[in-house]
Amino acid sequence: MQIRKITAYKVDLPLHEGSYKWSGGNSVTVFDSTVVAIETDAGITGHGEVCPLGPAYLPAYAAGARTGMAELAPGLLGLDPCELGILNRRMDQLMRGHPYVKSAIDMACWDILGQATGQPVVTLLGGRHAADFALYRAISQDTPEAMAASVARYREEGYTKFQLKVGGDPDTDIDRIHAVRALLRRGDVLVADANTGWRQHEAMRVAAAVRDTDVYIEQPCLSYEECLAVRRHTDRPFVLDELIDELGMVLRGVEDQAMDVINLKISKVGGLTKARQIRDLCVSLGIAMTIEDTWGGDIITAAIAHLAHSTPPEFLFTATDFNSYVTVSIAHGAPQRQNGRLAAPQAPGLGTTPKPEALGPPVFSIGK
């Protein structure tokens, strides 16, 4: 089997809540997602998706994803999409870095491999654990009262895990954490995610103020050294996210005992192939994971579901369902949240079929 054509589409994903806000005054109202279609000479087409969280979150942006894919595509024509190791090696030879550019291409090739073998990607990634898995809900940054109200509303929908977007004024963030924790019940999980927004001294203040509160602290500062300093001054469980972009960072964090949990974002590490490597390493090392991506719609939600559902439950801290945050559905067959839980599709490949009317005209098409 050979890749004969690569096509990319731009899709806008408006949010149900109108906007999504996090540290540093950053916000997004419409997510700019890219869907890639990879056609083969065997008549099988696979699809992938990548959706950066705006241009100010990570070294990634939506137009860059499409430009990078157009740069890579000619060098991938003729490759066997089922030979994922060779495909990823070729992408890394053609383009140094830019993992988010490569992620949707790798994802589409997993979709092809699943269709070619008649198996869902969850099976190829190791097998389905249990019937489903628990999700978290991200709570956009707002006043303490508004964030508490959002948590109460989503708790009624079945969520029991919540990620508060903090990383602003430390006193306000302390109030946010206490306001939400006060209404949660035994067994509910609360994560205070600063998205690198605090200075080290601010993070120290917050950590001290919530020392008696059942809360996880996530990525308080920009640098690894700052986060490690905060980690060593708090006994609250600690999550690293933005810094975890390759296997080496996981090993460094384990050596320094820098975290209890990592956030494993598919596009941040370059696709499902490398995400699986990190996932399996974390399982071997005893590190729990949140399985997710930077953002996305139906196709990314399906990819997250396959990776999360094939992760042993004791190491799956939580996962997310981005397609329930947005107003536009771009594919049939995508997994849908039920009572705060999700399951990977049963159909071969990713199990999703894009809706042509949602994709619109292609941004580029290379090959024939």
RAFEN-V854679 format. One record per backbone hydrogen bond with DSSP energy under -1.0 kcal/mol. CO is the residue of the C=O (numbers start at 1). NH is the residue of the N-H. Records with the same first field share a line. If there is no record, write none. Layout:
# RAFEN-V854679
CO = NH, NH
This chain:
# RAFEN-V854679
2 = 41
3 = 78
4 = 368
5 = 39
6 = 366
7 = 37
8 = 363, 364
9 = 35
11 = 33
13 = 31
14 = 327
20 = 28
21 = 141
23 = 26
26 = 22
28 = 20
29 = 15
31 = 13
33 = 11
34 = 50
35 = 9
36 = 48
37 = 7
38 = 46
39 = 4, 5
40 = 43
44 = 40
46 = 38
48 = 36
50 = 34
52 = 54
58 = 60
61 = 65
62 = 66
63 = 67
64 = 68
65 = 69
66 = 70
67 = 71
68 = 72
69 = 73
72 = 75
73 = 76, 77
76 = 79
79 = 3
80 = 83
82 = 84
83 = 87
84 = 88
85 = 89
86 = 90
87 = 91
88 = 92
89 = 93
90 = 94
91 = 95
98 = 101
99 = 103
102 = 106
103 = 107
104 = 108
105 = 109
106 = 110
107 = 111
108 = 112
109 = 113
110 = 114
111 = 115
112 = 116
113 = 117
114 = 119
119 = 349
120 = 123, 124
121 = 125
122 = 127
123 = 126
133 = 342
137 = 163
139 = 165
143 = 147
144 = 148
145 = 149
146 = 150
147 = 151
148 = 152
149 = 153
150 = 154
151 = 155
152 = 156
154 = 159
155 = 158
160 = 189
161 = 137
162 = 191
163 = 139
164 = 193
169 = 173
170 = 174
171 = 175
172 = 176
173 = 177
174 = 178
175 = 179
176 = 180
177 = 181
178 = 182
180 = 183
185 = 188
189 = 162
190 = 216
191 = 164
192 = 218
193 = 166
194 = 197
199 = 203
200 = 204
201 = 205
202 = 206
203 = 207
204 = 208
205 = 209
206 = 210
208 = 211
210 = 213
213 = 215
216 = 192
217 = 239
218 = 194
219 = 196
220 = 198
223 = 227
224 = 228
225 = 229
226 = 230
227 = 231
228 = 232
230 = 233
231 = 234
237 = 217
238 = 260, 261
239 = 219
240 = 263
241 = 244
243 = 245
246 = 250
247 = 251
248 = 252
249 = 253
250 = 254
251 = 255
252 = 256
253 = 258
260 = 288
261 = 240
262 = 290
264 = 292
265 = 269
266 = 271
271 = 275
272 = 276
273 = 277
274 = 278
275 = 279
276 = 280
277 = 281
278 = 282
279 = 283
280 = 284
281 = 285
282 = 286, 287
288 = 262
289 = 317, 318
290 = 264
292 = 266
297 = 301
298 = 302
299 = 303
300 = 304
301 = 305
302 = 306
303 = 307
304 = 308
305 = 309
306 = 310
308 = 311
309 = 129
312 = 315
315 = 289, 317
318 = 291
319 = 136
321 = 324
322 = 325
325 = 16
330 = 355
332 = 353
340 = 135
341 = 338
342 = 133
348 = 351
349 = 121
353 = 332
355 = 358, 359
356 = 360
364 = 8
366 = 6
